[in-house]
Amino acid sequence: MRHYRILIVFICLAVPVGAAVYKLGVLRPRSAQVLWKRPEAHVALKIDGMDCVMCAAGLQNNLRAIPGVRRADVSFQDKQAVVDYDPALVDASRFEKHIADSGFKVVPQPPSRP
């Protein structure tokens, strides 16, 4: 009976201490701590040739499958793709090539003025 009491006391102390240590980041893997600090780039591309919502959904899934893409949203209504990505892993020109390979055309955007 005494061993059970010791075990219960140990568990009651170990769980809050372990949670506090994890929350402080001591036990988290190093990659999880650094991942959110990586630089993120954003690109919006106007797309021509989408005929339906399913075209947009398929293109969105294809863009999300590219390594380095964090978020990809393709809107049939707005005729555009918005992609957030890690520039260290993927180049923005790859998105235009991927969209063209999927059968759509990227409409060139006029340069924005500062």
C-alpha positions as CSV (number, residue, x, y, z in Angstrom):
1,M,0.0,0.0,0.0
2,R,2.9,2.3,0.8
3,H,4.3,1.9,-2.7
4,Y,1.1,3.1,-4.3
5,R,1.1,6.2,-2.2
6,I,4.7,7.0,-3.2
7,L,3.7,6.4,-6.9
8,I,0.7,8.7,-6.7
9,V,2.7,11.5,-5.0
10,F,5.4,11.1,-7.7
11,I,2.8,11.3,-10.5
12,C,1.1,14.3,-8.9
13,L,4.4,16.1,-8.8
14,A,5.9,15.0,-12.1
15,V,3.0,16.0,-14.3
16,P,2.9,19.7,-13.4
17,V,6.7,20.0,-13.4
18,G,6.9,18.2,-16.8
19,A,4.3,20.5,-18.2
20,A,6.1,23.6,-17.0
21,V,9.4,22.4,-18.4
22,Y,7.8,21.7,-21.7
23,K,6.0,25.0,-21.8
24,L,9.4,26.8,-21.2
25,G,10.7,24.9,-24.3
26,V,13.4,22.9,-22.6
27,L,12.1,19.5,-23.9
28,R,10.9,20.7,-27.3
29,P,12.9,19.6,-30.4
30,R,15.2,22.3,-31.7
31,S,13.6,22.3,-35.1
32,A,10.1,23.1,-33.6
33,Q,11.5,26.1,-31.9
34,V,13.3,27.5,-34.9
35,L,10.6,26.7,-37.6
36,W,8.3,29.6,-36.8
37,K,11.2,32.1,-36.9
38,R,12.1,31.3,-40.5
39,P,11.5,34.2,-43.0
40,E,8.3,34.0,-44.9
41,A,7.5,35.4,-48.3
42,H,4.2,36.2,-49.8
43,V,3.1,36.3,-53.5
44,A,-0.3,36.9,-55.1
45,L,-0.6,35.7,-58.7
46,K,-3.5,36.5,-61.1
47,I,-4.6,33.4,-63.0
48,D,-6.4,33.1,-66.3
49,G,-8.1,30.0,-67.6
50,M,-9.9,28.7,-64.5
51,D,-13.4,27.6,-65.5
52,C,-14.8,26.2,-62.3
53,V,-14.3,25.9,-58.5
54,M,-12.9,22.4,-59.0
55,C,-10.1,23.9,-61.1
56,A,-9.2,26.3,-58.3
57,A,-9.4,23.5,-55.7
58,G,-7.1,21.2,-57.8
59,L,-4.6,24.0,-58.4
60,Q,-4.6,24.8,-54.7
61,N,-3.9,21.3,-53.7
62,N,-1.1,21.1,-56.2
63,L,0.5,24.3,-54.9
64,R,0.2,23.1,-51.3
65,A,2.1,20.0,-52.3
66,I,5.3,21.9,-53.3
67,P,7.9,21.6,-50.6
68,G,8.4,25.0,-48.8
69,V,4.8,26.2,-49.3
70,R,3.3,27.1,-46.0
71,R,-0.1,28.2,-47.2
72,A,-1.7,28.4,-50.7
73,D,-5.2,29.7,-51.3
74,V,-6.6,29.8,-54.8
75,S,-9.8,31.8,-55.4
76,F,-12.0,31.0,-58.5
77,Q,-14.0,34.2,-57.8
78,D,-11.0,36.5,-57.6
79,K,-9.0,34.5,-60.2
80,Q,-5.9,34.6,-58.1
81,A,-3.6,32.4,-56.1
82,V,-2.1,33.7,-52.8
83,V,1.0,31.7,-51.6
84,D,3.0,32.0,-48.4
85,Y,6.3,30.2,-48.6
86,D,9.8,29.8,-47.3
87,P,12.2,31.5,-49.8
88,A,15.0,29.3,-48.5
89,L,13.3,26.2,-49.8
90,V,11.4,27.3,-52.9
91,D,11.6,30.1,-55.5
92,A,8.6,32.1,-56.5
93,S,9.2,31.4,-60.2
94,R,8.4,27.8,-59.5
95,F,4.8,28.7,-58.8
96,E,4.3,30.4,-62.2
97,K,5.9,27.3,-63.9
98,H,3.7,25.0,-61.8
99,I,0.5,26.9,-62.7
100,A,1.5,26.9,-66.4
101,D,2.1,23.2,-66.3
102,S,-1.4,22.7,-64.7
103,G,-2.9,24.3,-67.8
104,F,-3.5,27.9,-66.6
105,K,-1.9,31.2,-67.5
106,V,-0.4,33.7,-65.0
107,V,-1.4,37.2,-65.9
108,P,1.5,39.6,-65.5
109,Q,1.0,42.3,-62.8
110,P,2.1,45.9,-63.3
111,P,4.8,46.8,-60.9
112,S,3.6,48.5,-57.7
113,R,4.7,52.0,-56.8
114,P,6.2,52.7,-53.4
